[in-house]
Amino acid sequence: MKTRDEIKQIAQQTITTEYLAIQKMVDYVDNDFAQAVELIYRSQGRVVITGIGKSANIAQKIVATLNSTGTPSIFMHAADAIHGDLGIVQNNDVVLCISKSGNTPEIKVLVPLIRHLGNKLIAMVSNADSYLAQQADFVLRATVDKEACPNNLAPTSSTTAQLVMGDALAVCLLESREFTSADFAKYHPGGALGKQLYLRVGDLFRNNSAPHVVITDRVDRVILEISSNRLGATVVLNAQQELVGIITDGDLRRMLQQRASEIVQLTAQDIMSKNPKVVPESMLAVKAFEMMKNNHITQLIVAEQNKYLGIVHLHDILKEGIV
């Protein structure tokens, strides 16, 4: 067993080796890369990405990234393709074949079949002189000098380089399509990320009561309204049912500290905070959370054109798990 210092040194060397490999990738972004992006962008079909071994694993990740950023893609295992799965490839599809050597037996069988179908072929290879590179319409070079593996055998630097080149391809297509955060949300409806992109105040506050008093209501009525609705606040409306203020638990405490002797005479108008923080129901929930955090408050009034709709509370947002 290696010592802890030796383990740390090996890990650092692995990261350094892969870091240096990635640095060189910048030099491999050439006209073939740009033309490959244009080809995929203009294609009426999908991107079929294929490979074998560790390259197949990278292919699946690139497929996932492309699909989530607006470029329809599908994975086809190179070995399965030559045993019946070649039917995945449709007329307008672009095929991206990933292989470090570009000379594996499965690739040599698969490439002529793809060429026979008439589909455009993009190669992602380390060996630019390989069979795959020679047969492809465009070549994306993911060339590395050596693997991080001490035996220079286990795919490490090479698969990292493939992954980086795939990300570069995806981001170029994303920007070419002017893919927005709203578009991204459509493909990521689940989990915290999805909720940050689509969940709005209007989706949350309707589950709450809408506590309110009018400006002439006495303090006992205010206390009852706050305590019965358990939102830590009540909105104050005027005679025209327009929003004029808010009274929070904190306002009540300050009133008791400063004006306890006057409590019998006080009304909602006397203790409310004017110009409360108001948000539209269309605001993203994550933006409402940021507003609460920045203003050190736990609730926001939801209103449209000064018409009171309800209250969204910090707990509503935290319950959704988006922050």
C-alpha positions as a Python dict, from the first residue, in 0.01 Angstrom:
ca = {
    (1, 'M'): (0, 0, 0),
    (2, 'K'): (124, 347, -87),
    (3, 'T'): (177, 604, 187),
    (4, 'R'): (-61, 899, 209),
    (5, 'D'): (204, 1132, 69),
    (6, 'E'): (263, 895, -224),
    (7, 'I'): (-111, 872, -290),
    (8, 'K'): (-141, 1250, -298),
    (9, 'Q'): (158, 1276, -530),
    (10, 'I'): (10, 1019, -772),
    (11, 'A'): (-324, 1201, -774),
    (12, 'Q'): (-156, 1536, -838),
    (13, 'Q'): (50, 1388, -1121),
    (14, 'T'): (-262, 1238, -1279),
    (15, 'I'): (-442, 1572, -1270),
    (16, 'T'): (-137, 1754, -1406),
    (17, 'T'): (-98, 1508, -1695),
    (18, 'E'): (-462, 1546, -1794),
    (19, 'Y'): (-450, 1923, -1748),
    (20, 'L'): (-156, 1950, -1989),
    (21, 'A'): (-337, 1726, -2238),
    (22, 'I'): (-644, 1951, -2229),
    (23, 'Q'): (-432, 2263, -2279),
    (24, 'K'): (-318, 2131, -2616),
    (25, 'M'): (-675, 2081, -2729),
    (26, 'V'): (-702, 2452, -2806),
    (27, 'D'): (-464, 2403, -3099),
    (28, 'Y'): (-688, 2133, -3249),
    (29, 'V'): (-990, 2358, -3295),
    (30, 'D'): (-959, 2410, -3670),
    (31, 'N'): (-1171, 2450, -3983),
    (32, 'D'): (-1281, 2088, -3965),
    (33, 'F'): (-1422, 2157, -3620),
    (34, 'A'): (-1607, 2468, -3742),
    (35, 'Q'): (-1743, 2283, -4045),
    (36, 'A'): (-1860, 1997, -3823),
    (37, 'V'): (-2055, 2245, -3610),
    (38, 'E'): (-2211, 2396, -3921),
    (39, 'L'): (-2302, 2051, -4054),
    (40, 'I'): (-2479, 1951, -3733),
    (41, 'Y'): (-2649, 2289, -3699),
    (42, 'R'): (-2796, 2267, -4049),
    (43, 'S'): (-2884, 1900, -4028),
    (44, 'Q'): (-3250, 1803, -4041),
    (45, 'G'): (-3177, 1484, -3850),
    (46, 'R'): (-3005, 1379, -3529),
    (47, 'V'): (-2647, 1329, -3427),
    (48, 'V'): (-2581, 956, -3394),
    (49, 'I'): (-2273, 913, -3174),
    (50, 'T'): (-2093, 581, -3171),
    (51, 'G'): (-1782, 425, -3022),
    (52, 'I'): (-1656, 121, -2840),
    (53, 'G'): (-1498, 63, -2499),
    (54, 'K'): (-1432, 378, -2295),
    (55, 'S'): (-1502, 590, -2602),
    (56, 'A'): (-1856, 452, -2595),
    (57, 'N'): (-1895, 579, -2238),
    (58, 'I'): (-1781, 925, -2346),
    (59, 'A'): (-2018, 907, -2644),
    (60, 'Q'): (-2312, 855, -2411),
    (61, 'K'): (-2218, 1157, -2203),
    (62, 'I'): (-2188, 1376, -2514),
    (63, 'V'): (-2528, 1252, -2631),
    (64, 'A'): (-2676, 1358, -2297),
    (65, 'T'): (-2515, 1702, -2318),
    (66, 'L'): (-2631, 1762, -2676),
    (67, 'N'): (-2987, 1651, -2601),
    (68, 'S'): (-3008, 1881, -2301),
    (69, 'T'): (-2888, 2181, -2501),
    (70, 'G'): (-3113, 2156, -2804),
    (71, 'T'): (-2933, 1919, -3042),
    (72, 'P'): (-3125, 1588, -3082),
    (73, 'S'): (-2879, 1301, -3040),
    (74, 'I'): (-2875, 926, -2990),
    (75, 'F'): (-2611, 673, -2888),
    (76, 'M'): (-2526, 368, -3099),
    (77, 'H'): (-2270, 117, -2972),
    (78, 'A'): (-2024, 37, -3249),
    (79, 'A'): (-2026, -337, -3178),
    (80, 'D'): (-2406, -354, -3170),
    (81, 'A'): (-2427, -146, -3487),
    (82, 'I'): (-2262, -416, -3695),
    (83, 'H'): (-2495, -675, -3544),
    (84, 'G'): (-2829, -514, -3623),
    (85, 'D'): (-2839, -171, -3459),
    (86, 'L'): (-2727, 16, -3770),
    (87, 'G'): (-3097, 75, -3833),
    (88, 'I'): (-3074, 353, -3576),
    (89, 'V'): (-2913, 570, -3844),
    (90, 'Q'): (-3175, 756, -4050),
    (91, 'N'): (-3135, 942, -4379),
    (92, 'N'): (-3068, 1292, -4245),
    (93, 'D'): (-2860, 1192, -3945),
    (94, 'V'): (-2499, 1295, -3894),
    (95, 'V'): (-2277, 1024, -3747),
    (96, 'L'): (-2002, 1110, -3499),
    (97, 'C'): (-1762, 821, -3440),
    (98, 'I'): (-1530, 839, -3138),
    (99, 'S'): (-1215, 629, -3121),
    (100, 'K'): (-870, 692, -2977),
    (101, 'S'): (-682, 479, -3230),
    (102, 'G'): (-933, 501, -3514),
    (103, 'N'): (-820, 153, -3618),
    (104, 'T'): (-1021, -90, -3403),
    (105, 'P'): (-1178, -385, -3588),
    (106, 'E'): (-1537, -278, -3512),
    (107, 'I'): (-1471, 72, -3643),
    (108, 'K'): (-1317, -64, -3962),
    (109, 'V'): (-1630, -271, -4023),
    (110, 'L'): (-1873, 6, -3928),
    (111, 'V'): (-1728, 297, -4125),
    (112, 'P'): (-1785, 152, -4478),
    (113, 'L'): (-2145, 71, -4379),
    (114, 'I'): (-2209, 431, -4275),
    (115, 'R'): (-2045, 558, -4593),
    (116, 'H'): (-2268, 324, -4794),
    (117, 'L'): (-2577, 469, -4627),
    (118, 'G'): (-2468, 814, -4748),
    (119, 'N'): (-2460, 983, -4406),
    (120, 'K'): (-2199, 1244, -4326),
    (121, 'L'): (-1932, 1110, -4092),
    (122, 'I'): (-1741, 1306, -3829),
    (123, 'A'): (-1444, 1138, -3662),
    (124, 'M'): (-1317, 1223, -3313),
    (125, 'V'): (-974, 1061, -3290),
    (126, 'S'): (-636, 1088, -3125),
    (127, 'N'): (-459, 941, -3429),
    (128, 'A'): (-513, 1178, -3721),
    (129, 'D'): (-358, 927, -3962),
    (130, 'S'): (-594, 645, -3866),
    (131, 'Y'): (-838, 460, -4089),
    (132, 'L'): (-1133, 641, -3929),
    (133, 'A'): (-977, 984, -3979),
    (134, 'Q'): (-899, 908, -4342),
    (135, 'Q'): (-1256, 799, -4414),
    (136, 'A'): (-1437, 1079, -4232),
    (137, 'D'): (-1577, 1397, -4383),
    (138, 'F'): (-1449, 1600, -4089),
    (139, 'V'): (-1199, 1520, -3816),
    (140, 'L'): (-1212, 1645, -3457),
    (141, 'R'): (-869, 1586, -3310),
    (142, 'A'): (-855, 1471, -2950),
    (143, 'T'): (-485, 1391, -2961),
    (144, 'V'): (-291, 1324, -2641),
    (145, 'D'): (79, 1254, -2594),
    (146, 'K'): (28, 1004, -2316),
    (147, 'E'): (-228, 860, -2079),
    (148, 'A'): (-218, 946, -1711),
    (149, 'C'): (-192, 573, -1647),
    (150, 'P'): (176, 490, -1560),
    (151, 'N'): (166, 208, -1816),
    (152, 'N'): (25, 445, -2080),
    (153, 'L'): (-258, 198, -2136),
    (154, 'A'): (-576, 279, -1941),
    (155, 'P'): (-779, 548, -2122),
    (156, 'T'): (-748, 853, -1899),
    (157, 'S'): (-604, 1160, -2073),
    (158, 'S'): (-756, 1044, -2403),
    (159, 'T'): (-1110, 1011, -2267),
    (160, 'T'): (-1077, 1346, -2088),
    (161, 'A'): (-974, 1503, -2419),
    (162, 'Q'): (-1274, 1344, -2594),
    (163, 'L'): (-1505, 1476, -2326),
    (164, 'V'): (-1365, 1828, -2356),
    (165, 'M'): (-1396, 1824, -2735),
    (166, 'G'): (-1756, 1704, -2700),
    (167, 'D'): (-1832, 1987, -2460),
    (168, 'A'): (-1679, 2237, -2702),
    (169, 'L'): (-1899, 2098, -2978),
    (170, 'A'): (-2211, 2120, -2760),
    (171, 'V'): (-2144, 2477, -2644),
    (172, 'C'): (-2078, 2596, -3000),
    (173, 'L'): (-2410, 2447, -3109),
    (174, 'L'): (-2586, 2589, -2804),
    (175, 'E'): (-2465, 2940, -2882),
    (176, 'S'): (-2534, 2900, -3254),
    (177, 'R'): (-2894, 2814, -3169),
    (178, 'E'): (-2912, 3107, -2924),
    (179, 'F'): (-3025, 2858, -2664),
    (180, 'T'): (-3160, 3044, -2359),
    (181, 'S'): (-3213, 2955, -1994),
    (182, 'A'): (-3585, 2925, -2074),
    (183, 'D'): (-3501, 2666, -2341),
    (184, 'F'): (-3273, 2490, -2093),
    (185, 'A'): (-3558, 2472, -1842),
    (186, 'K'): (-3777, 2282, -2091),
    (187, 'Y'): (-3522, 2001, -2100),
    (188, 'H'): (-3451, 2004, -1723),
    (189, 'P'): (-3791, 2002, -1550),
    (190, 'G'): (-3678, 1779, -1263),
    (191, 'G'): (-3466, 1841, -958),
    (192, 'A'): (-3340, 2161, -803),
    (193, 'L'): (-3191, 2291, -1128),
    (194, 'G'): (-3518, 2255, -1314),
    (195, 'K'): (-3715, 2424, -1041),
    (196, 'Q'): (-3477, 2718, -1035),
    (197, 'L'): (-3548, 2769, -1403),
    (198, 'Y'): (-3926, 2731, -1413),
    (199, 'L'): (-4084, 2748, -1065),
    (200, 'R'): (-4248, 3085, -1011),
    (201, 'V'): (-4400, 3271, -719),
    (202, 'G'): (-4744, 3203, -867),
    (203, 'D'): (-4685, 2830, -826),
    (204, 'L'): (-4628, 2869, -451),
    (205, 'F'): (-4837, 3139, -289),
    (206, 'R'): (-5177, 2997, -388),
    (207, 'N'): (-5131, 2720, -133),
    (208, 'N'): (-5126, 2983, 143),
    (209, 'S'): (-5403, 3186, 297),
    (210, 'A'): (-5411, 3558, 214),
    (211, 'P'): (-5414, 3732, 555),
    (212, 'H'): (-5527, 4093, 553),
    (213, 'V'): (-5670, 4366, 770),
    (214, 'V'): (-5792, 4714, 690),
    (215, 'I'): (-5623, 5028, 813),
    (216, 'T'): (-5885, 5094, 1082),
    (217, 'D'): (-5868, 4746, 1241),
    (218, 'R'): (-5753, 4745, 1602),
    (219, 'V'): (-5442, 4566, 1725),
    (220, 'D'): (-5629, 4266, 1865),
    (221, 'R'): (-5773, 4200, 1518),
    (222, 'V'): (-5423, 4230, 1368),
    (223, 'I'): (-5278, 3981, 1617),
    (224, 'L'): (-5558, 3734, 1547),
    (225, 'E'): (-5508, 3758, 1172),
    (226, 'I'): (-5132, 3701, 1194),
    (227, 'S'): (-5152, 3413, 1441),
    (228, 'S'): (-5438, 3230, 1267),
    (229, 'N'): (-5271, 3224, 925),
    (230, 'R'): (-4920, 3129, 1045),
    (231, 'L'): (-4731, 3331, 784),
    (232, 'G'): (-4576, 3575, 1029),
    (233, 'A'): (-4746, 3876, 871),
    (234, 'T'): (-5065, 4030, 745),
    (235, 'V'): (-5121, 4275, 463),
    (236, 'V'): (-5297, 4606, 531),
    (237, 'L'): (-5559, 4728, 284),
    (238, 'N'): (-5742, 5059, 259),
    (239, 'A'): (-6115, 5106, 210),
    (240, 'Q'): (-6073, 5052, -165),
    (241, 'Q'): (-5904, 4716, -100),
    (242, 'E'): (-5574, 4856, -221),
    (243, 'L'): (-5243, 4747, -72),
    (244, 'V'): (-5100, 5010, 162),
    (245, 'G'): (-4871, 4822, 401),
    (246, 'I'): (-4770, 4513, 592),
    (247, 'I'): (-4755, 4421, 960),
    (248, 'T'): (-4513, 4148, 1063),
    (249, 'D'): (-4439, 3970, 1388),
    (250, 'G'): (-4145, 4206, 1421),
    (251, 'D'): (-4370, 4512, 1389),
    (252, 'L'): (-4588, 4378, 1670),
    (253, 'R'): (-4289, 4320, 1899),
    (254, 'R'): (-4156, 4669, 1835),
    (255, 'M'): (-4501, 4815, 1902),
    (256, 'L'): (-4523, 4633, 2238),
    (257, 'Q'): (-4176, 4755, 2336),
    (258, 'Q'): (-4232, 5117, 2239),
    (259, 'R'): (-4607, 5185, 2268),
    (260, 'A'): (-4754, 4920, 2497),
    (261, 'S'): (-4946, 5180, 2695),
    (262, 'E'): (-5131, 5289, 2382),
    (263, 'I'): (-5224, 4941, 2261),
    (264, 'V'): (-5596, 4989, 2315),
    (265, 'Q'): (-5608, 5293, 2088),
    (266, 'L'): (-5373, 5174, 1814),
    (267, 'T'): (-5496, 5058, 1473),
    (268, 'A'): (-5332, 4875, 1185),
    (269, 'Q'): (-5245, 5205, 1020),
    (270, 'D'): (-5044, 5311, 1325),
    (271, 'I'): (-4807, 5013, 1330),
    (272, 'M'): (-4784, 4897, 968),
    (273, 'S'): (-4472, 4927, 753),
    (274, 'K'): (-4542, 5132, 444),
    (275, 'N'): (-4397, 5049, 100),
    (276, 'P'): (-4361, 4674, 163),
    (277, 'K'): (-4167, 4449, -72),
    (278, 'V'): (-4404, 4338, -348),
    (279, 'V'): (-4343, 4086, -628),
    (280, 'P'): (-4549, 3972, -927),
    (281, 'E'): (-4664, 3612, -944),
    (282, 'S'): (-4456, 3568, -1261),
    (283, 'M'): (-4126, 3617, -1071),
    (284, 'L'): (-3905, 3310, -1053),
    (285, 'A'): (-3911, 3158, -706),
    (286, 'V'): (-3532, 3161, -687),
    (287, 'K'): (-3535, 3538, -753),
    (288, 'A'): (-3789, 3583, -476),
    (289, 'F'): (-3557, 3391, -243),
    (290, 'E'): (-3266, 3620, -333),
    (291, 'M'): (-3488, 3921, -262),
    (292, 'M'): (-3580, 3783, 80),
    (293, 'K'): (-3219, 3706, 161),
    (294, 'N'): (-3093, 4049, 55),
    (295, 'N'): (-3361, 4229, 258),
    (296, 'H'): (-3346, 3997, 561),
    (297, 'I'): (-3718, 3914, 544),
    (298, 'T'): (-3912, 3590, 534),
    (299, 'Q'): (-4217, 3682, 326),
    (300, 'L'): (-4309, 3882, 19),
    (301, 'I'): (-4644, 4021, -85),
    (302, 'V'): (-4770, 3898, -421),
    (303, 'A'): (-4966, 4165, -607),
    (304, 'E'): (-5051, 4282, -955),
    (305, 'Q'): (-5123, 4651, -1019),
    (306, 'N'): (-5159, 4706, -643),
    (307, 'K'): (-5421, 4431, -618),
    (308, 'Y'): (-5330, 4201, -332),
    (309, 'L'): (-5314, 3832, -427),
    (310, 'G'): (-5139, 3662, -136),
    (311, 'I'): (-4812, 3604, 47),
    (312, 'V'): (-4519, 3381, -47),
    (313, 'H'): (-4311, 3269, 251),
    (314, 'L'): (-3947, 3165, 272),
    (315, 'H'): (-4058, 2820, 387),
    (316, 'D'): (-4256, 2773, 62),
    (317, 'I'): (-3934, 2809, -136),
    (318, 'L'): (-3718, 2603, 99),
    (319, 'K'): (-3975, 2322, 90),
    (320, 'E'): (-3926, 2294, -287),
    (321, 'G'): (-3552, 2233, -237),
    (322, 'I'): (-3436, 2483, -499),
    (323, 'V'): (-3183, 2656, -273),
}
